[in-house]
Amino acid sequence: MGILIKDLETAIRDAFPIIHLEIEDTSSGCGENYSVLIVSPAFEGKTTLARHRLVNEALKKEIAIMHAFSQRALTPAQYEVQKADKQ
């Protein structure tokens, strides 16, 4: 049995101040594979690797239940640039 989206969302929101959050169950609903986009000021001044380590540490219990987990961890400024590029 995998993890529920609401439980993953709660864990992320408890760990970081969130500006924007997208969670996608990429396992067709079984809760084994997730892809997340986390936008938080907590990532300011950190490298991509440092951000991923922060997220992995904060979600250690949840990630252990999953088969696969992919993440994008952006600062608010990076997210705004990404949104502008899509327009």
VMD Tcl script that builds the backbone (N, CA, C; Angstrom):
set m [mol new atoms 261]
animate dup $m
set s [atomselect $m all]
$s set {name element resname resid chain x y z} {
  {N N MET 1 A 0.841 -1.187 0.000}
  {CA C MET 1 A 0.000 0.000 0.000}
  {C C MET 1 A 0.878 1.239 0.000}
  {N N GLY 2 A 0.557 2.173 -0.841}
  {CA C GLY 2 A 1.318 3.411 -0.960}
  {C C GLY 2 A 0.866 4.456 0.047}
  {N N ILE 3 A 1.154 5.674 -0.277}
  {CA C ILE 3 A 0.810 6.807 0.572}
  {C C ILE 3 A -0.278 7.633 -0.117}
  {N N LEU 4 A -1.152 8.219 0.659}
  {CA C LEU 4 A -2.216 9.054 0.110}
  {C C LEU 4 A -1.693 10.455 -0.193}
  {N N ILE 5 A -2.249 11.053 -1.246}
  {CA C ILE 5 A -1.844 12.415 -1.618}
  {C C ILE 5 A -2.028 13.365 -0.439}
  {N N LYS 6 A -3.135 13.255 0.264}
  {CA C LYS 6 A -3.388 14.193 1.374}
  {C C LYS 6 A -2.338 14.051 2.474}
  {N N ASP 7 A -1.852 12.840 2.711}
  {CA C ASP 7 A -0.811 12.644 3.721}
  {C C ASP 7 A 0.527 13.222 3.264}
  {N N LEU 8 A 0.820 13.054 1.985}
  {CA C LEU 8 A 2.044 13.640 1.433}
  {C C LEU 8 A 1.960 15.160 1.469}
  {N N GLU 9 A 0.819 15.703 1.103}
  {CA C GLU 9 A 0.637 17.155 1.136}
  {C C GLU 9 A 0.808 17.699 2.551}
  {N N THR 10 A 0.218 17.037 3.524}
  {CA C THR 10 A 0.339 17.472 4.912}
  {C C THR 10 A 1.800 17.476 5.358}
  {N N ALA 11 A 2.533 16.427 5.011}
  {CA C ALA 11 A 3.946 16.339 5.398}
  {C C ALA 11 A 4.757 17.474 4.776}
  {N N ILE 12 A 4.481 17.775 3.514}
  {CA C ILE 12 A 5.215 18.854 2.835}
  {C C ILE 12 A 4.866 20.205 3.452}
  {N N ARG 13 A 3.582 20.447 3.655}
  {CA C ARG 13 A 3.156 21.733 4.226}
  {C C ARG 13 A 3.642 21.915 5.661}
  {N N ASP 14 A 3.774 20.827 6.399}
  {CA C ASP 14 A 4.301 20.900 7.762}
  {C C ASP 14 A 5.799 21.207 7.775}
  {N N ALA 15 A 6.497 20.820 6.704}
  {CA C ALA 15 A 7.953 20.958 6.670}
  {C C ALA 15 A 8.437 22.293 6.107}
  {N N PHE 16 A 7.641 22.886 5.204}
  {CA C PHE 16 A 8.099 24.075 4.490}
  {C C PHE 16 A 6.991 25.123 4.392}
  {N N PRO 17 A 7.381 26.422 4.381}
  {CA C PRO 17 A 6.395 27.450 4.034}
  {C C PRO 17 A 6.154 27.348 2.521}
  {N N ILE 18 A 4.934 27.102 2.132}
  {CA C ILE 18 A 4.609 26.801 0.738}
  {C C ILE 18 A 3.979 28.004 0.040}
  {N N ILE 19 A 4.532 28.351 -1.112}
  {CA C ILE 19 A 3.942 29.357 -1.995}
  {C C ILE 19 A 3.049 28.670 -3.019}
  {N N HIS 20 A 3.529 27.527 -3.528}
  {CA C HIS 20 A 2.772 26.746 -4.511}
  {C C HIS 20 A 3.178 25.289 -4.365}
  {N N LEU 21 A 2.204 24.389 -4.517}
  {CA C LEU 21 A 2.484 22.966 -4.390}
  {C C LEU 21 A 1.648 22.195 -5.400}
  {N N GLU 22 A 2.308 21.335 -6.158}
  {CA C GLU 22 A 1.625 20.421 -7.073}
  {C C GLU 22 A 2.101 19.014 -6.750}
  {N N ILE 23 A 1.141 18.113 -6.581}
  {CA C ILE 23 A 1.466 16.719 -6.315}
  {C C ILE 23 A 0.733 15.880 -7.348}
  {N N GLU 24 A 1.484 15.034 -8.035}
  {CA C GLU 24 A 0.874 14.162 -9.036}
  {C C GLU 24 A 1.191 12.705 -8.704}
  {N N ASP 25 A 0.143 11.899 -8.591}
  {CA C ASP 25 A 0.321 10.457 -8.407}
  {C C ASP 25 A 0.581 9.880 -9.792}
  {N N THR 26 A 1.804 9.484 -10.058}
  {CA C THR 26 A 2.175 8.957 -11.374}
  {C C THR 26 A 2.079 7.441 -11.424}
  {N N SER 27 A 1.421 6.853 -10.428}
  {CA C SER 27 A 1.299 5.394 -10.360}
  {C C SER 27 A -0.117 4.928 -10.664}
  {N N SER 28 A -0.888 5.745 -11.337}
  {CA C SER 28 A -2.268 5.385 -11.686}
  {C C SER 28 A -3.148 5.150 -10.465}
  {N N GLY 29 A -2.855 5.862 -9.394}
  {CA C GLY 29 A -3.732 5.840 -8.235}
  {C C GLY 29 A -3.355 4.912 -7.100}
  {N N CYS 30 A -2.282 4.152 -7.229}
  {CA C CYS 30 A -1.951 3.218 -6.137}
  {C C CYS 30 A -1.080 3.862 -5.047}
  {N N GLY 31 A -0.613 5.094 -5.275}
  {CA C GLY 31 A 0.147 5.801 -4.247}
  {C C GLY 31 A 1.582 5.338 -4.091}
  {N N GLU 32 A 2.131 4.714 -5.120}
  {CA C GLU 32 A 3.505 4.218 -5.065}
  {C C GLU 32 A 4.515 5.170 -5.705}
  {N N ASN 33 A 4.057 5.999 -6.661}
  {CA C ASN 33 A 4.951 6.907 -7.382}
  {C C ASN 33 A 4.371 8.320 -7.354}
  {N N TYR 34 A 5.191 9.274 -6.977}
  {CA C TYR 34 A 4.739 10.662 -6.944}
  {C C TYR 34 A 5.755 11.585 -7.583}
  {N N SER 35 A 5.230 12.633 -8.177}
  {CA C SER 35 A 6.027 13.728 -8.699}
  {C C SER 35 A 5.510 14.995 -8.028}
  {N N VAL 36 A 6.407 15.800 -7.483}
  {CA C VAL 36 A 5.973 17.012 -6.784}
  {C C VAL 36 A 6.724 18.235 -7.292}
  {N N LEU 37 A 6.026 19.343 -7.254}
  {CA C LEU 37 A 6.619 20.662 -7.476}
  {C C LEU 37 A 6.369 21.442 -6.199}
  {N N ILE 38 A 7.442 21.846 -5.559}
  {CA C ILE 38 A 7.354 22.599 -4.308}
  {C C ILE 38 A 7.998 23.960 -4.533}
  {N N VAL 39 A 7.240 25.010 -4.267}
  {CA C VAL 39 A 7.765 26.375 -4.361}
  {C C VAL 39 A 7.769 26.939 -2.941}
  {N N SER 40 A 8.959 27.292 -2.471}
  {CA C SER 40 A 9.082 27.757 -1.094}
  {C C SER 40 A 10.251 28.722 -0.947}
  {N N PRO 41 A 10.084 29.751 -0.121}
  {CA C PRO 41 A 11.213 30.631 0.176}
  {C C PRO 41 A 12.311 29.913 0.964}
  {N N ALA 42 A 12.016 28.751 1.510}
  {CA C ALA 42 A 13.022 27.980 2.247}
  {C C ALA 42 A 14.162 27.530 1.334}
  {N N PHE 43 A 13.944 27.568 0.025}
  {CA C PHE 43 A 14.963 27.124 -0.930}
  {C C PHE 43 A 15.883 28.248 -1.403}
  {N N GLU 44 A 15.615 29.473 -0.978}
  {CA C GLU 44 A 16.448 30.617 -1.376}
  {C C GLU 44 A 17.899 30.383 -0.983}
  {N N GLY 45 A 18.807 30.641 -1.926}
  {CA C GLY 45 A 20.231 30.555 -1.643}
  {C C GLY 45 A 20.788 29.141 -1.570}
  {N N LYS 46 A 19.968 28.143 -1.883}
  {CA C LYS 46 A 20.419 26.757 -1.826}
  {C C LYS 46 A 20.549 26.186 -3.233}
  {N N THR 47 A 21.512 25.311 -3.411}
  {CA C THR 47 A 21.672 24.635 -4.693}
  {C C THR 47 A 20.528 23.634 -4.879}
  {N N THR 48 A 20.373 23.155 -6.090}
  {CA C THR 48 A 19.346 22.144 -6.359}
  {C C THR 48 A 19.562 20.916 -5.484}
  {N N LEU 49 A 20.803 20.479 -5.371}
  {CA C LEU 49 A 21.100 19.315 -4.548}
  {C C LEU 49 A 20.730 19.555 -3.086}
  {N N ALA 50 A 21.051 20.723 -2.561}
  {CA C ALA 50 A 20.725 21.045 -1.172}
  {C C ALA 50 A 19.203 21.067 -0.963}
  {N N ARG 51 A 18.479 21.584 -1.936}
  {CA C ARG 51 A 17.011 21.608 -1.850}
  {C C ARG 51 A 16.454 20.194 -1.812}
  {N N HIS 52 A 16.955 19.351 -2.707}
  {CA C HIS 52 A 16.471 17.970 -2.761}
  {C C HIS 52 A 16.793 17.225 -1.472}
  {N N ARG 53 A 17.944 17.493 -0.927}
  {CA C ARG 53 A 18.297 16.856 0.352}
  {C C ARG 53 A 17.358 17.307 1.464}
  {N N LEU 54 A 17.024 18.600 1.477}
  {CA C LEU 54 A 16.065 19.103 2.472}
  {C C LEU 54 A 14.730 18.392 2.360}
  {N N VAL 55 A 14.230 18.298 1.136}
  {CA C VAL 55 A 12.933 17.653 0.907}
  {C C VAL 55 A 13.020 16.170 1.271}
  {N N ASN 56 A 14.061 15.497 0.823}
  {CA C ASN 56 A 14.207 14.074 1.123}
  {C C ASN 56 A 14.266 13.822 2.622}
  {N N GLU 57 A 14.963 14.669 3.349}
  {CA C GLU 57 A 15.050 14.504 4.798}
  {C C GLU 57 A 13.694 14.755 5.461}
  {N N ALA 58 A 13.005 15.791 5.013}
  {CA C ALA 58 A 11.696 16.122 5.601}
  {C C ALA 58 A 10.661 15.041 5.319}
  {N N LEU 59 A 10.794 14.364 4.179}
  {CA C LEU 59 A 9.805 13.358 3.768}
  {C C LEU 59 A 10.361 11.937 3.862}
  {N N LYS 60 A 11.347 11.734 4.697}
  {CA C LYS 60 A 12.020 10.441 4.807}
  {C C LYS 60 A 11.026 9.298 5.022}
  {N N LYS 61 A 10.099 9.471 5.943}
  {CA C LYS 61 A 9.121 8.416 6.251}
  {C C LYS 61 A 8.209 8.143 5.058}
  {N N GLU 62 A 7.751 9.198 4.408}
  {CA C GLU 62 A 6.837 9.046 3.270}
  {C C GLU 62 A 7.545 8.430 2.058}
  {N N ILE 63 A 8.760 8.874 1.790}
  {CA C ILE 63 A 9.515 8.363 0.644}
  {C C ILE 63 A 9.828 6.876 0.823}
  {N N ALA 64 A 10.043 6.440 2.049}
  {CA C ALA 64 A 10.339 5.027 2.310}
  {C C ALA 64 A 9.182 4.119 1.904}
  {N N ILE 65 A 7.968 4.651 1.876}
  {CA C ILE 65 A 6.780 3.876 1.517}
  {C C ILE 65 A 6.604 3.796 0.006}
  {N N MET 66 A 7.184 4.737 -0.719}
  {CA C MET 66 A 6.979 4.848 -2.161}
  {C C MET 66 A 7.950 3.986 -2.951}
  {N N HIS 67 A 7.577 3.741 -4.191}
  {CA C HIS 67 A 8.464 3.068 -5.133}
  {C C HIS 67 A 9.344 4.105 -5.840}
  {N N ALA 68 A 8.736 5.250 -6.206}
  {CA C ALA 68 A 9.476 6.298 -6.916}
  {C C ALA 68 A 8.981 7.674 -6.474}
  {N N PHE 69 A 9.922 8.617 -6.410}
  {CA C PHE 69 A 9.594 9.983 -5.988}
  {C C PHE 69 A 10.468 10.942 -6.779}
  {N N SER 70 A 9.841 11.859 -7.509}
  {CA C SER 70 A 10.607 12.887 -8.205}
  {C C SER 70 A 10.139 14.251 -7.723}
  {N N GLN 71 A 11.062 15.176 -7.704}
  {CA C GLN 71 A 10.728 16.488 -7.162}
  {C C GLN 71 A 11.373 17.599 -7.957}
  {N N ARG 72 A 10.679 18.727 -7.929}
  {CA C ARG 72 A 11.233 19.999 -8.391}
  {C C ARG 72 A 11.030 20.946 -7.227}
  {N N ALA 73 A 12.098 21.540 -6.772}
  {CA C ALA 73 A 12.059 22.453 -5.631}
  {C C ALA 73 A 12.532 23.819 -6.117}
  {N N LEU 74 A 11.603 24.761 -6.197}
  {CA C LEU 74 A 11.905 26.081 -6.750}
  {C C LEU 74 A 11.714 27.180 -5.709}
  {N N THR 75 A 12.462 28.264 -5.897}
  {CA C THR 75 A 12.214 29.473 -5.114}
  {C C THR 75 A 11.023 30.187 -5.742}
  {N N PRO 76 A 10.391 31.104 -5.022}
  {CA C PRO 76 A 9.290 31.862 -5.623}
  {C C PRO 76 A 9.707 32.599 -6.893}
  {N N ALA 77 A 10.911 33.170 -6.928}
  {CA C ALA 77 A 11.379 33.892 -8.124}
  {C C ALA 77 A 11.534 32.945 -9.304}
  {N N GLN 78 A 12.083 31.769 -9.082}
  {CA C GLN 78 A 12.223 30.790 -10.156}
  {C C GLN 78 A 10.854 30.350 -10.686}
  {N N TYR 79 A 9.914 30.200 -9.796}
  {CA C TYR 79 A 8.568 29.794 -10.200}
  {C C TYR 79 A 7.916 30.873 -11.060}
  {N N GLU 80 A 8.097 32.127 -10.695}
  {CA C GLU 80 A 7.527 33.231 -11.483}
  {C C GLU 80 A 8.125 33.253 -12.888}
  {N N VAL 81 A 9.434 33.016 -12.994}
  {CA C VAL 81 A 10.083 32.957 -14.306}
  {C C VAL 81 A 9.513 31.788 -15.114}
  {N N GLN 82 A 9.347 30.652 -14.479}
  {CA C GLN 82 A 8.789 29.478 -15.154}
  {C C GLN 82 A 7.383 29.757 -15.654}
  {N N LYS 83 A 6.567 30.398 -14.838}
  {CA C LYS 83 A 5.193 30.735 -15.264}
  {C C LYS 83 A 5.212 31.696 -16.447}
  {N N ALA 84 A 6.098 32.675 -16.402}
  {CA C ALA 84 A 6.177 33.649 -17.490}
  {C C ALA 84 A 6.629 32.985 -18.786}
  {N N ASP 85 A 7.525 32.030 -18.696}
  {CA C ASP 85 A 8.021 31.320 -19.870}
  {C C ASP 85 A 6.922 30.484 -20.538}
  {N N LYS 86 A 5.956 30.031 -19.776}
  {CA C LYS 86 A 4.870 29.205 -20.302}
  {C C LYS 86 A 3.788 30.036 -20.997}
  {N N GLN 87 A 3.818 31.336 -20.783}
  {CA C GLN 87 A 2.769 32.196 -21.354}
  {C C GLN 87 A 3.088 32.647 -22.741}
}
mol reanalyze $m
mol bondsrecalc $m
mol representation Tube
mol addrep $m
